[in-house]
Amino acid sequence: MKLKLIASILCCLIAKGLLAQQKDWVHYVNTLQGTNSKHELTRGNTYPTTAFPFGMHTWTPQTGRNGDGWKYQYFKDKIRGFQQAHQCSSWTRDYAVFSLMPMIDELIVNEDKRETKFSHLDEVAKPNYYKVTFENEITTEISPSERGAHLRFSYPKGKRSFLILDGYNRLSGVQIYPKENKITGWVNNGEGFKRGWKSYFVIQFDQPIKSYGTWENKRNTVAKDSISAEGLGKGAFVQFESGTKVQVKTASSYISLQQAELNLKRELGNDKTLEDTKANAAAVWNKLLGKIEVEGGSKADMETFYSCFFRASLFSRKFYEINEAGKPYYFSPYDGKVHDGYMFTDTGFWDTFRAQFPLNTLVQPEMHGRYMQAMLDAYEQCGWLPSWSFPSEAGSMIGNHAISLLTDAWAKGIRKFDPKKALDAYYHEAMNKGPWGPANGRDGVTEYNQLGYVPYPKYREATAKTLEYAYDDYCAYALAKMIGDKHYMEVFEKPMFNYKNVYDPSTRFMRGRNAEGKWSPNFDPTEWGGPFTEGNAWHWQWSVFHDTKGLINLMGGNSNFTAKLDSVFSEPNKVNVGSYGGMIHEMTEMVMANMGQYAHGNQPIQHMVYLYNYANQPWKAQFHAREVMHKLYNATENGYPGDEDQGQTSSWYVLSALGFYSVTPGTGEYVLGSPMFKKTTINLENGKKFVIEAPANDVHHVYIKSARLNGKNYTRNFINHSDLLNGGVLKLEMNVKPSLNRGLLEEDKPFSISK
């Protein structure tokens, strides 16, 4: 009878997917990938994230001082705390942060004096589990939930055992409940919030509190036996029995302390031990990572792929919570009110419109649909479409790329939003300048509408802005065309060709141009800055995502175009620092890559290798895509050729390893490159599978000799999103030599507005 009952329970668990035969993809992931970064040279600009996919909070060890954007740097050997974190870049400040730090022997609250030595040999860094043992023999373990974490601190025998809660660098409040073995509180740090905003947290211990008190981190004064404090940098400390092992469950909420308690109960209440939370988190990550199964590569390639897929699945963050009735709702960082529905944050579209969001359309379509509606909700709440949310609108970088996301979603059948409302919102964005940074509305909007370009030097980065405005206007045109809105088609049909107004035929480069129409003097294509954003003329030449054929025509035909592409790699990797006045890390990274003027460590040129497909040399796209993957990526602390940037640089790798890339979001097309693995299976949300088979694939067989899609000969240099969603098999015959005559017909070429 018992055996029948056990069998029945197992069958039930398997049916519910709780005990599925799941492959262990998590073990390939190294969350230390890209952490060996500093101001002068970033190898990813990441930290060892312990979190759920797109989780509201993440946890990380902290090697940097409170408020220092460089949270964790691999070359450092001391940790001063374990943080609840959100930061998407070291160049931005974090928000809603507090930290916990175990201590032995004596209570030391000062963050500089309490930091403790460790070795990477004593560190485990996985998506579902972080562990480190200090030199003083304290072991810290962390496993995540969506809005919290389960931690365990193991103190050495016989040693007095303290735990310090640091309220970070702004306002905070704490309340200690000694008899309940609990601390509650709130923090108010970060920028761009409405006045009075708080992130509430609850911390529950499974061991009795022996002594306690509060402290503040400005002068590091301690108030023993105090159970509450509010003000700048307020924190708490507790002491446990000497040499104990204590489990700590914590969760946070932007809505209320009651919601934080509910988040804790719902997400961690059933987990008796940290091992339970660790296993739950592993199952969540294996389910996500298993959406793309790769086979037939080296162990190093598998580690790089899944480490990148992990990074591609962290941003944007879920900013919503689940109420008692099981419905989503959120505190809006835009208007400071609580709304029903979904909200997401922590991404900069200038980076992520290129690959991270197109990847989401493929593997996270349901979430992506919710995101599209959330953008329009954000527009209603603050009067502008998001461009760089952290967590409210910052307007950083350039371009109005929310429209790229919306158009790409609609083109791919993700239609959970009102497209007319999206066009109205974009029109407002395109015709005005907002109160925040350059990407909030349009910098130089009046001159852009009058001249057809942003004049330089009146506006910094003017040529780059012109190029990206033209692409965004194409996206608006394309969305209007798909829904039959003739008004907006007419509005945006002409300006989507404005890229032509900053092309100088005498030099065959995009250039800065003043309001009188004169080109900037003393032109040097290796000069960084000025009319360009974090790059030079070599990098920005190719930012005509929607009309590569039009660019080819401007440059005098296919042979001139491909010769220029070749020159990117053959030019010396010299740098003219230009308006930056000195070497910035992007310059250093380009020089280190030693691939001529190709600067993959930053976004503007990342699509460029795929442009050979438009000009009768697709085999060169295959060669260079594989070259970049092999040369510039790995799964180590030095794993990236520059800033990882909220999943974008990782998503470039993930898509490229599949064998294609999203050159023109908004079209529903992916341009072919060369897959990294012998077999890749995309497990789609609709239940279908799309398989890419390349049996002969290896480091030498990088060229596509022939292709068959579902058994039929396939000569195109692109594949449609709809083909992927329909499921099937793309079989590639790979070769060591390029196929110079494959994919040369006009119908084989990817999308361009011009013919």
N, C-alpha and C positions, 0 to 999 in steps of 0.2 A: 504493500500500500504506500509506504514511504517513497519507494523508488518511483512509483507512478506519479506521486505528488511532485517529486523533484523534477521528473521529466516534463510534467505539465508546466511547471514554473519556468524551466529552461526554454521550452517552446514558446511560452508567452514572452519571455525576455527577448528571444531571437526575433519574434514577430514584431516587437516594438523597436527593434534595432539597437537594444541596449546590450546585447551580447552577440552582436554580429561578428562574423569572421573578418575582422578588419586588419588590413595590412598596416605594419608599423612604419609609416612615413616619417613620423616625428624624429626617429633616431638619426635620420640624415641631417637634421637641421642643427646648425650652430648659431645660436643667437649672439655670439661674440663677433660674428661676421661684420667687418667694417668699423670696429670700435677703436682701432689704433689710429685715432684722428686727433688733429690739433689745428689751431688757427691757420698755420702756415701751409698745412697739407692734410687734406681729409681723405681717408681711405673708406669713406662711407658715412661718417658723421652719425653713427648709430650708437645705441646703448643696448645692453642685453635685456631685451624686453621679455617679461613674463606676463602673458595676457591671453585673453580669448581673442579669436579673430574679430577685428573691428571693435574690440572691447571698449567700454566707456572709460575704464581706468587701466593702467598698466603698473607693474612693479619692477623696480630695477635697483641694483646696488648703486651707491653714490660715492664717487671718488672726488668730485669737485665740491667747492664751497656752496652753501646755500645761495641761490640766485645766479650761480655760474651756469651758463648754457651748456658747458661741457660737463655733462652729468657723470660720464664714465669714460675714462681714457685708459686704454689697455696698458700703456706703458707705466701707469702709476701702480704703486704697490700697497696703498692703504685705502680702506673703506671707512666712511664716517657715518653711514646710515643706509637704510633700505627705504626707498621712496615710493609713495603713490605718485605716479607721473603721467604726463600727457604729451609732452613736448614733441613736436614733429621736426625740429631742427635746432641745432646748437646756436643758430643765429637769432633765435627768438626766445623770449622768456617763457617759462612754464607757468601753469596755473593749477589751483586746487591741489597743492602739494602739501604733504606732511611726511615725516619719516620716523622710522623706529630703529633704535640702535641698542644692541645688547652690550653690557659692560660687566666686568668682574672686579672683585677686590674692593674698589672704591667707586663712588658716584662721581663721574666727570661729565659735565654737561657741555662744556665748551667744544664746539665742533672740530676745532683744530687740534685740541688735546685728546679728544676721545677717539680719533681715527686710529685704526688698528691694521697691522700688517697682514697681508695674505699673499698666497702664491697662486698663479693660474693652474698649477698642478693640483691644487685643492679646490677647484672650481668646476661645477657642472652647469652648463647653460643651454637649456632646451626651452621650447615654447611653453611647455606645461610644468616645468620644474627648474628652479634655480637653487643651487647649493654651493656654499663656500664654508671652509673651515679656516678660521684665523690662526695666526701663530700662537695666540693665547689659548687655543683649543676650543673656543666657542664655535659651534656650528649653527649656521642659519640656513633654513630651507624655506622656499616659497613655491606655492602652486596657486594658479589664478582661478577666479570665476569672472563673470562678465563685468561685474561692478564691484569686485572686491578681491580678497586673497586669503589664503590659508597659510600661515607662517608657523614655523617651529624653531624655537631657540633651545639648543642643548648646551648647557653650561658644564664646565669641567667639575668633577667631584670635589666637594669641600670648599669651593669658591663662592663668595658672596655674589649674588646674581641679581643684576639690575636690568631694567629695560627703560630706555629714554624715548619719549615722544617729543619730537621737535616740530614746532608750529611753523617752520620755514620763515619767510622774510617779510610778511606783512601782518595784518590783523589775524588773530586766532583766538579761540576759546576752548577750554577743556573742563570737563566735569568727571571726577573720579567717584566710582561707587565701590568702595572697598569690600563690602559684604557681598556684592554681586559679581566681583572680579571683572569689572567692566569700566571702560572709559568711553565717554561720548564727547563730541566736540564739533568744531567747525573751523574752517580756514577761509580766508579771503585774500588770495594772492593771484596775481595775473593782471592783465590790462584789458581795457575795452568793455568792462562790465558796467551795468547799471549800479548806482550807489546802493549799498546794503546787500549785495549778492553774497551768498555763502555756499560753501560745499560742506555738507554735514557728514560726519562719520561716526561709526560705532566700532569699538574694539572689545572683543570678548576673550577672556583668558580661561583656560581649563585648569589652572592651578591657583591656589589662594594667594591673595596679595598680603604680604607680610608687613610692608611699610610703603609709604607713598608721599607724594608732594607735588608741587608745581614749580615752575621756573620760567625765566624769560631769557631769550637768546641775544639780547642787545648788550647786556652787561654780565650775563651768565649768573644771575643771582637766583638762589634756591630758597623756596619756602616749604620746609618740611611739614608734614601733616595737613597741608592745605589741600582741599578737595576741589577747588574751582579757581579759575583765573580767566580773565579776558583782557585783550589789549595787543600791543605789538609783540610778535614773536613769542607768545605764551605757549608753554608746553607742559608736560607732565612726566613723572617718573614713578615707577613701581619697583618694589623689591620682592623677590620670591624666595622660597627656601633655598639654601645654598646647594649648588650642584644639580639643580632640577632640570627637567625637560618640560618646556611649556609650549602648548599649542595656542596660537593666536588667530582668531577669525576676525576679519574686518571687511566692512563694506561702506560705500559712500553714496550720497544722493545730493543732487542739486536742488531738490524740491523741499525736503523736510527731514528732520531727524527720524520721524515715524517711517518715512519711506526708506531711509537708510537701514532701519531695523528690519523692514520688510524685505529689502534686498538681501540682507544677511541671512534671514531665515529661509528665504526661497532658494538662494543660490548655494548656501553652505550648511544649512540647518541639518541636513541628513548625513553629512560627512563626519563620521566619528573620528577619523584620523586624517592626517595630511595625505596618506596614501590613497584614500578615497578621492580626495580632490584632485590629486595628481593623475589618477586613472581616468576620472571624468574629463579632465582637460585634455588628456592624451586622446581620448575618444573623439572629442570635438575637433581637435586639430587633425587627427587622422582622417576624419570625414571630409574636412575641407581640402587637405592636401591630396586626398585620394580622388578629388575631382579631376586631377590630371595624373595619370599613371605613366611613368616613363620607364622604359626597359632598354637594355642593350647598350648601356654606357658604362664608363668607368665609375668606381666608387666616388672618386673626386667629383666627377660630373654630376652624379646623383646628389651629392652633398651640396654642390653649388646650386643646382636647380631647386631643390626643396628649401634651402636656406633663402634663396631669392623669392620663391613662392610664399614663404612665410612672411617676409618683409612686405611683399606686395599685398598682404592680407591684413594689415594693421590699421591703415588709414584709408578712408576717413573713419573717425570714431563714431560709434553710436552715442548720441547725446540724449537718448530717450530712456525712460524707465517704464516699468510695468506696475500699474496700480493694483489695488486689492481685488478688483473685478477682472484682472488679467488683461486690461486694455493699455496700449501704449500712450504715454503722455510725457511732456518734457517742460522743463524750465527753458525759456528762450533767452539766449545770450543777446538777442537783438532788441527785444522790447522789455525784458525783465519780467515777463508774465508767464504763467503756466498755460499750456495749450494741449489739446488732445492731438495724438498722431505721432509721427516720427520726425526726428531731427538728427542731423549728422554734422560733424565739424572736424577741424584739424587737418586741413589740406590746402595747398595752394594750386589752383587750377593751371597756372602757367607751367608748372611742372607736370601735373598729373593728367591733363586732358589728352596727352599724347599717347600714353600706353596703359597707365594704371586703371583709368576708367573704362577704356575699351576692353581690357582684360575682364573687368567686372561684368560688362555686358554679356560676356561669354560664360563665366563661371558663377556669377552672383546676380542673375537677372532680376529675381524677386527683390532683393535688397536694392538693386540699382533703380528699380521702378519707384520704390519708396523714397529714394534719394532725390529723384527728379521732382516729386511733389514737394519734398522738404525744401528744395531751392526756391520754389514759388511761394511757399509759406514764409521763408526768410525774406523774400522780396516784399511781401505784404507787411511784415513786422518791422523792417528797417527802411523800406523805400528803395532798396537796391538789391540786385542779384548778388549773391556771394561771388567773390573772386579769390580771396585768401582768408579763410575763416580760422580763428585761433583764440578762443572759440567764437567770438563775434567777428564782424568784418574788419579787416585791416587794410585791404586794398593794395597789398604789396605786389611787387613786380609789375608786369604790363599785360595788356590785352583784356578782353571781356569774355573769357572762355567758358562761362556757364552755358552760353548758347551752343558751344561745341558739344557739351555733354547732352544737352536736351535734344539736339538734332541727331546726334549719333544714336541715342536711345530710340527715337522715333523711327529712324531708318532701319533699326534692327528689330522693330516690332514691340519694343517696350513702351507702351502707350498709356501709362498710368497718370497722365497729367493733361492739362488743357493746353494745346499747342498755341492757340490764339493768345492766351494769357502769357505764355512764354515769349511770344513775339512782341507783345506790348511791353513786357518787362525789358526785353533786350533793346527795343527802340528807345525807351527811356534811358537805358544805359549808354547807348551809342550816341545820343544827342545831348548829353549833359556831362559835366564833371562833378563827381561826388565830393563829400567833405573829407574823405580819408585819403589813402595813398593813390598812386598813379593808376592802378587797375580798378579803382572804384569810379565808375563812369569812365570818361575818356580824357586823358591828358592831351591838351592841344586840340580839343574838339572843334572849336570855331575855325581855326586855320585848316584843320583836316577837311572839314566840309567845304571850305572855300577853295582850297588849293588842290585837294586830292592827295595830300601827304602832310605829315607833321613836319614843320620846318625846324632845321637845326642851324645854329646852336640855340635858338630861342627855347627849345625844349630838349632836355637831355634824353638820350636813347631814342631820338625821334624816328630814325629809319626803322629800327626794330619795331617800334609802335605802329608805324604805317603798315608794315608787313603783317603784323598780327591782327590789326583792325580789318585788313582786307580779307584775311581768312575767316574771321568771325562774321563779317558781313556775308561771305559766301554761305556760312552755316545758316544764317537767318534766311537768306534767299532759298536755300535748299529745303528748309523746314516749311517755308511759305509755299514752295512749289509742291511739296508732298501733300499739303492739305488744301491746295487750290486757292490760296490767298493771293490774288493778283495785286492787291495794294502793296503788300510788303515785298512781293517779288519785284515790283517796279522800284521801290525805295532802295533796295540793296543790289539790284542787278548791275548798276554801273560801279559803285564803290568797291565791289569785290575784285575789280581789276586795278585798283589803285597801286598795287605793288609795282606796276610798270612805271609809275611816276618817280620812283627812287632808284631805277636801274639806269646806270650810265653806260651807254653802248661803247663809248671810247675806251673805257677800262674793262668793260664786261663784268662789272661788280655793282652790287647795291651800294649806295653812298649817301652821305649826308647832303642835304640840299636846303638852302636858306629860303626865306619867304619871297625873294626876288627870282628864284629859280636857279641860282648859281650853285654849282657843286662846291663842297668844302675844299679848300686848297690843301696842297701838300699831302696828297692822298698816299697812304701806305696800307695795303690790305692786311698787314700783320699788326696794325695798331688797334689796341683794345679800347673799348669804351667809346666816349664821344657820342656818335649817333647810334651806337650799338649797346646791347645789354649783355654784360658778362661774356663778351666775345669780340670778334673782329669781322671784317668783311668776308673772310674765308668761311666763317661759321654761319653767317646770316644770309649768305647768297641763296640758300636752299629753302628758305622759309616761305615757300609759295605752295603750301600743302595741297591746295585745291586745284592748282593749275600748273602742274609740272610741265605739261606740253606747252603752255603759254610761255613759261620760262625758257624752255628749249628753243622756241621760236625767237624770243628776244636775244638769245645767245648765239643765234646763227645756225641752228640745226643740231642733229644728234652728235656728229663728230666733235663739234666744238664743246658741246655739253659734257660728253663723256671724257673728253680731254681735261676739262676743268675739274670734273670729279676725280680723275686720276691725279691731278696736280695737288689736290688736298693732301694726298698721302705722300707725294714725292717732294713737295716743298720742304725746305728746312724747318725744323720745329722751333724757330726763333720767335722771340716775343718782343714787340714794341709795347711798353706798358701804357702808353697813351695817357688818357685823362685819369687813369687810376694812380699814376704817379709812382708806382712801385709794383712789385710782383704780388698778385693775389693768388690764393690757393688754386683757382681754376687754371691759371697760367702755369704754375708749377706742375700741376697734374698733366697738362698737355705735353709739357717737355718730358716728363717722366715716361709717359706712354710711348714716346718715340715713334709716333705714327704720322709724322709730318705736322700739318696744321689740323689734323683730326683731333677734336677735343671732346671725347665721349663723356668725360666727367661732368659735363653740363648739358642742358637739354637742347639748345638750338640746333645742334648738328646730329642728334641721335638718329634721326630718320634718314639721313643722307645716303647711307650705304645702300638703301633700297631703291634709290632713284635710277640706278642703271637699268632697272626693269622697264622704264619709260622710253629708253633710247637705244634699244636693240643690243644691249649687252647684259642680259639678266645673269649670266654666269659670274659677272664681277660682283653682283649683289650677294650671290651665294658664297663666293670666296671671302669677301670682306665681313659679312655677318659672322661667319664661323671664326674668322681671324680675331674679331673683336671679342667674341665670347671666350675663346681660348686664352687670349692674351691679357684681357683686362678684368676678368672675373674669377674669383675662387671663393671658397667657403671659410676662409681664415679671417683673422682680425684685420688683414690688409685686403679684404675681398672686393673692394670697389675702386674704380678709377677716379672717384670724386664723391661729392655728396650723393647719398642714396635718394634723398628728397621724397619722402612720404610714399614710397612704393614705386615711383616712376622708373628709376634706374633698374630696380629689380624686375619690374614688369617688362621693361625692354628685353631683359634676358629671358624671362619666361616665355613671352610671345616668340622671340627669335629662336629659342630652343625648340618650340613647336614647329618652326619652319616658316613663319610669316610675321608681319608687323603691320600696325595700323598707321599707315602714312597719312591718310586723310580721314580722321574721324568725322562722321556725318554722311558717309557714303555707304556704309555697310560692307566695305571691301577690306581685305587684308592682302598686302603685297608679299609675294613669296621670296623667301631667302633659302636657307639650307638647314634642315632640322638637326638637332644635336644627337638624337637617339635613334636606335634602330626601330623602335616602336613606341608610339605615344597614343594613349587612349584618353580622350576627353569624355568624362562622364557628365552628361548634361542634365540640367534640372528637369527637363521634360522627359527624362527616363531613357533617352536615346544615347548612343555612343558614336563619337566620330574618332576614327583611328587613322593615324599617319604611320604608314609602314615604309621603312627604308632599310631593308635587310642587309645591304652591303655597306651601310653607313659606318665610317670610322674617321679618324683624323685626316686621312688621305682622300677618302671618297666623299668629297664635299660638294661635287657638282651634280646637278640633276640631268641625267641623260634622257629620261622620259618619265611621264607621269600618267597614271590612270585614276580617274575618279569613278568609283563604283563600277569598275570594269571597263569604262570607256576612255579612250585616249583623251588626254587633257593637256592642252598646249598653253593655256593662259598663265600669265605671270602674277595672277591674283586669285583669291578665292572669296566667295561671298559668305557673309554671316549666315544667310539662309541655307547654304550648302552644309555648313557645319551643324546647324540646328536640326536639319533633316536626318542627320546621322549618316554613317557610311564609312567608306575606306578610301583614303587617298594613298595610292601606292606609288612610291618613287624608286626608280632605278638610279642608283648613285654611281658616279664614276670618278676616276682620278683626273680625268681630262675634261675641260669644259666642252659643252655642246654649243658650238658657235651659231648654229642655225635653228635652234629651238626657241619658240616664243617670240617671233619677230613680226608676226602679222599685226595689223592695227587692232584687231579684235582681241589680241592676246595682251594688250597693254592695259595697265590699271587706269582708273578714272582720272580725267582732267576736264575742266570746263571747256578749254579750247580744243579744237580738233587739229 
